[in-house]
Amino acid sequence: MMYSSKYNHNFNYNIKKEQVIKKERIYTLYIFNYEFFENIGDYIEKAKSAENSAALFIGESGCNFFMNSYGHYFKDVKIAKTVCEQFKKLYDLLPELKSNSNSDTNYNKSSQFLNYWVNFKLRESMQNEEDSACDVYNYLENSITDSNGGYILLEFIYDINKDNLYNMNILYRLYKKYTDIDGILENTITRDKELLLSFSTACCTDYLEAKHMCSGGNDDDDNNSQFCTQLQKFETKYKGLYHTVDSKGPDYTNNFKRLTQCNNNTVSTAVIGTTVGLVPLLVGLYKVK
């Protein structure tokens, strides 16, 4: 059943008063965990799909309303519409969320992931870091319906602690690079040799920071302990690529960084290389000016 945008906004607004209270209760009771990283490969692919095809998604009126009404929370008002469209697409790619069953493992993992994605997307694009991502999400949720015209009322969205979000962003970037590398080795990504070195070196940057965070007793805190446990799982998964790399010969082994090859020199070289590459560009821009 379809509802007009006006009716949706008014009706949903009244419901949201109760939902905000429920979310505050859930936040105080919620034990944060990294369980969704068990399915992170699937979630990364769905997030990519949502981010790449969101502009083609039908039903933009709600996102236009969100942009016009709440775009001032963002660094650029157009980003508000983009995030809204991506969210609608991603929500539809996670059908298990409509079951609303805490006893369903897939529901729990997907709700954790979507909460992470919402926090990550909003935090990176909001003007004021002191504003609540959960509050802005409530405005978004109040502005839209799903692809079937139904209300999206998710009680599991809450503000993730900044330190936890920072840690999760590191893990997410590591797995994104792992996915890219795996795609190269499986020949699903072209220009393999050039990209292999770039992706594996980028992995080193985040891996070294994560490794430092998990050394010298830094993993005593429960959330840090979960982060470090997930880092160990990433290490195992990444090392699983070694055999495939070795089987492809020197063109691949010479352009692939193993975790044991990650050091500050590797990262510094990558940064210097990027800086050197920018010099001709900057000179060219100066001459044009």
Secondary structure, DSSP 8 states (H G I E B T S, - for coil): ----HHHHHHHHHHHHHHHHHHHHHHHHH-----GGGGGHHHHHHHHHHHHHHGGG-S--HHHHHHHHHHGGGBSSHHHHHHHHHHHHHHHHT-GGGGG--TT-HHHHHHHHHHHHHHHHHHHHHBS-TTS-HHHHHHHHHHH-B-TTS-B---TT-----HHHHHHHHHHHHHHHHHHHHHHHHTT-SSSHHHHHHHHHHHHHHHHHHHHHHTSTTTT-SHHHHHHHHHHHHHHHHHHTTHHHHHHT-HHHHTT---GGG--HHHHHHHHHHHHHHHHHHHHHHHHH-
